[in-house]
Amino acid sequence: MPVRVLVVDDSNFFQHRLKDIINEHPDLKVIGIASNGREAIEKAAELKPDIITMDFEMPVMDGVTAIKHIMANRKVPILMFSSLTYEGAKITLDALAAGALDFIPKDFAEVSRSSEVLKKKLHERLITLAGVSARLSPISPAPAVDTKPAITPTTSHLRTSVPVAPPASTKTAVSPDDNKSAASDNYRLKNKPKILVIGASTGGPVALAEVLVALPANFPLPIVLVQHMPENFTKAFAERLNKQCKIQVREAADGDQLQPGLALLAPGGKQLMLDKRNGGSVRVLPDDDRVTYKPSLDITFGSAANTYADKVLGVVLTGMGSDGCKGAGLLKQCGSSLWSQDEASCVIYGMPMAVARAGLSDKVLSLKDIGPRLVREVM
């Protein structure tokens, strides 16, 4: 039975092009079209689709408001179509916080010419997300006023495709009962880390927020974050996290110093590597077409292993594919530690599944336990 899709968009052209593209796949079928948020709520309740594609800017009711109402009535996977602008990024992050599972760029040129790249990406995303129950919990609202002191950045002058991993049909992660609570097991980090590196993809914005809000302002390690996101999105995401967290968060710039209690987010469309000079800093490198993910957790993990050897704590959170697995292998070869998120708390159990099945994860933890566990192990 094909995956049943509800398309929500106020553009008649986009509605019909999307319908044609989606229906080209034998395992997908558009069962309805809505032209605004209010109509989307009604059709979602009436048709009970397996997944919804949602525009962000519509008359009568916008996409974010519609998502909140839909998710309050019935949990359903929602894929946002997003503008690749800074304002579009902020709206998309609101949508993810409201319960959307993922987003895809809204490119009229690609849709108009029926781009094969777009077709493949959209088909894969819809089929994968449709098999996932909507697990995202809304992020706590960001405070209206940011009272944290600013940190002045320091600057200096300085494709092989990975297949999308479908949701696992069997449980391979350690269950909470087997793993026991973070407060009761005997696991301890074998080496005191000098840096924390966290990577994520689908479901990552909400997951990263949950981990980072648990960290105190005096968290003793510098933090590097790698989230699969396009250019423009990472700046808006860093600003959002900075308002929500006690630690400082900002988008990384080339030459930024690594500092305790500061999280640097790898810029979208580029790669982030670590440098030992000047007490530890980051290098932000241009895009390389040979690399599928931009930024790539494999590249940052590999650089961390080369720079800090056995003094890295790596964490792999929810996400499609297997980015981070090769880099995790390098970390483990150097004697560093690696944690991964468990299947039950992941939106997509792809990246953490890859490291767990490869035997690279020292600890498999529920999302809610990762932040408190970091405080316990590192402080």
N, C-alpha and C positions, 0 to 999 in steps of 0.2 A: 504494500500500500504506500503510495507516495507521500512525502512530507507536504502537509497542507500549509500554504503561505498566505498571509494577509498583507497586502501592500498598502502603505499609508503615505500619500504624497499629494500635494495640492496642484502639481503640474500634470496636466493631461498627457503631455508628451512623455514625461518620465514614467507615469503610471503604466502606459502601454508598452513602452520599451522594456521596462523592468519585467512586466508580465511575460512578454515574448522571450526575453533572455532566460528567466527562471523556468518557464515551461519547456525550454529546449532540453532540459535534463529529465530523463525518464523517471527519476526518483523525486521530482519536485512538481508541485501543482499549485498555481495561484487560485484560491477559492473565493477571493473577494478583494475589492479595492475601496479605500476610504480617502476622502479628499481633505479632511481636517481631523484634529484631535478628538473632537466630540463624536464624530462619526466613527472614528477608530475604536473608541470605547464601546459603542453600541455593537459594532460588527464583531469585535473581539468576544463579547459576551454571547452574541447570537451564533457565530460560526465556530467558535472554539478552535482557532487555528493551532497548528503545532509550533509555528514561529511567525513573528511579525517583523516586517521591515518598516522603519519609521523615519520620516523626514523630521527635521528639527524646527523649521520655521513654516508655520501654516496659519491660515485665518481661523477664526472662531476659537480654537484652542491649540496651543503650541505642542510640540512633541514631548517635551519634558513633563508638562502637566498631564498629558494623556498617559504617559508611562506610569506615573504615580497612581492614577485612577485604575488603570488596567491591572497593575500588579496588586493593588489592594483587593481587587475582585477575584483574580485568578492568576496564579504564577504561570507566566508563559515567556519563553525566550524571545528577546527583542534585539534586533540588529539595527543600529542607528546608521543613517546616511548623514555624513558630516562634511561641512565645508572645511577646507584646509587652511583656514585663516585663524588668527589668534582668537577672535571672538567666537568662531565656530568651535575651536578647541574648548573654550570655557563652557559653552553650551553642551558639548558632548560629554565633558566631565560631569556636568550636572545630571545628564541623562544616565550615565553609568552609576552615579550615586543613587539615582532614583530606582534603579533596578535593571536597566538595559545590560545585556551581557557583553556586547562588543560593538564596534563601529567600523564603517568602511567609508573611504572618501567618496564624496558625491562629485563625480567628474562628468559633466554633460558631454564633453568631447568623446570620452571613452564610451559612454552609453550610446551616443549618436552613431559611432562607427562600429558598434557591436564588438568592441575589443575582446580578443580571445583571452587576454590576461585578466580582464575584468570578469568575463564569464566564468573562468576557472576559479578565480578567487571567490566570487559570489556563491557559486554552486557548492564549493567545499565548505565555506563558512556556514551557509544555511543548513546543510546536511549535518555538519558536526554540532552546531549549536542547538538544532532541533532535538538532538538526542540528550540534551542536558536539561535537567530541571533548573528553574531559575533560583540560584542559591544566593545571589547577591543581596546583602543587607545594606540599606542606605547608610552612607557615611554621616557621622555627626556633623551638623552644620558648622561651617567655619565661623570663628568669632568675627564680629563686625569690625573690630579694631585690632590691629597687630601691635602689641606693646613690646615685642622683643627688640633688643638692640641690634642694629645692623652690623654685619661683618663685611669689611671691605675686601673685595677679591684682590688677589695678587696675580698679575699677569706676567708672561715672559714671551720672548720671540722664539720662540721655538717653532664562482657561484655553483658554489655547489649547493643545489637546493636541498632542503631538509623536508621530507614528506610530512604532511599534517597528520598528527596522531589522532585517531578516533577515540571517543571515550572508551575506557577499558571495560570489558564485559565481566571481568572477574576482579576481585579485590586482591591486590598484591601488596598494598601498604600495610604497615602494622596498625591494627585497630587501636582506638583509645584504651580498650580494656587490656589488650596485650601489651601496649606501650606503657600503660599506667600513667598517672598524672605527672606533670612536670615537677611537682613538689615531692613525689615519693620514690622515683627511680634513682638508680645509682650512677647514671651517666654523668661524666664530667669531661670538659674539654681537655684533651691531652696536652695541648700547648696554649699558653696565653696569647691570644691573637693581638696583632697590631692594627688590623683593619678588618672591617666588615663589608662584604660585597653581597648585595641582594639582587636577584634577577627575576623577571616575570614577563608574562605576555597577556593572553586573554584572561580577564578577571583581575589582572594585576593592579590597576589603579585603586580598587577597593581594598584588595589584600594588602598592598603596601601601606595604605593609610592605617589599616588596623594594626599592623606591626609597629609602625613608627610612632603612632600616638601613645603607645605604651612606654616609650623610652623617655627618661628624664632629661632635663636640660643639661645636666652634667654627665651625660653618657660619655665614657672615657675613650671611645674609639672613633676615628674618622669612618665615614660610611660612604660607599659608592653604590648608586642605584642604576640598574639597567632595566628599562621598561620598553618593550617594543611599541614605539609610537612614531608617527611622522614628524617632520619638522614643523615648528610652531606649537605643536601640542605639548612638548616637554616643558617649555617655558611656563605655559599656563598651569600645567600639572604641578611643577615645582612651587609655583606661587600658592597654589591651593594647599599643598601639603605644609608649606611654611606657616600658613595661617592656622592650620589644624594642630600642628605638633609643638611640643616643648623644645625639641631640638631645632636647629636651623636647617632649612632645606633651600637649595637653589639649583638652577640649571648650571651645569659645569661649563666653564670657559677654559680655553687652553692656558696652562700655567697656574691654575688655581691651586692653592696650598691645601693639603689634607690637614684637617684640624679635628680634634675631639669634639663630639657633639654637633658636627656639621655633616649633612648628607648632600653629596653632589650627584645630581641626576644627569646621566649621559644624554646629550642633545640628540633629538631625532634626526635621522638622515646622516649621522656621523658615527665614528667609533671612538671609544674612550679607553685609554691605556694609562698605566701608572708609571711614575718616574720617581726614583729614589732621591734625586737631587733636591737641594734646598729643604731638606727635612721631609720630603715626600710631597709630590704634586701630581696633577693629572695632565695628560696630553690629549687634546681633542683633534682627531684626524679626519680628513675629508672622506667622503663616500668612496667605496671601492665596489665596482659592479660585480666582482667575483664573490662577494659576500652577500648572502641572502638577507640577513637581518641587519638593520641599521638603526640603532646600535645592536651589536651582537654580544650576548653574555659569554659565548666561547672566547671571544677576543679579550674581553675584560678579565675573565677568570684566568686565561693563559698569561696575561700580563701581570696579574697579581701573583701568580705562582712564580714567575720569573723575578719579580721584584721583592716579594716578601717570603718566599719559600714556605716554611712550615708555620708561618705566623698569620695565616689568613683564616677567617671564618666565612665560608660561602653559604648562602641560603638560596634555594631554588623554590620559587612559588608557582602558583597556577599558570598554565599557558599551553597553547597548542605547540606541536612539534617537539623537537629535542634539543633546541639551542641551549648551550650550557653543559651538555653531557661531555663533550670532548674537553672543554676547559676544566670541568670538574675532575676528569681523569688526571690532568696535569697537576691540579691542586693536591690530589691524593698522593700522587707520586712524590711530591715534595714534603708530604707529611702534614699538610693542612687539614682542617676539619670542614665537613660539609653536612648541612641539614637540608631536608626537603619537606614540603607540605604534604599532608596525607591526602588520599583520594577523596575521602568523605567531605572534606572542607574545600576542595578545589572546584572552580567552575569548569575547567578543562584539565584533566589529569594526563597531561602530555609531557611537559618539561620535567616535572618532578618524578613522573613515572620512569622516564628514561634513566635518570641518575639512580633511582632506587633499584630498578631491575638490573642495572649494570653493577650493582653492589658497591656504589660509590657513596651512598648516604650513611653517615654515622648515626643520624637520628632522624626519624620520621615523626613529624609533629602536626597536630591540628593547628589551623591558622590562629585560633584564639590563644594558643599556648606559646606561639613563637616569640612575641614581644616580651611577655613576662619571663620567658626562659632566657632570652638575651640578657635581661637585667640581672637575673639570678647568676648566670655563668660569667658575665663580664664585669659587673660592678664590683 
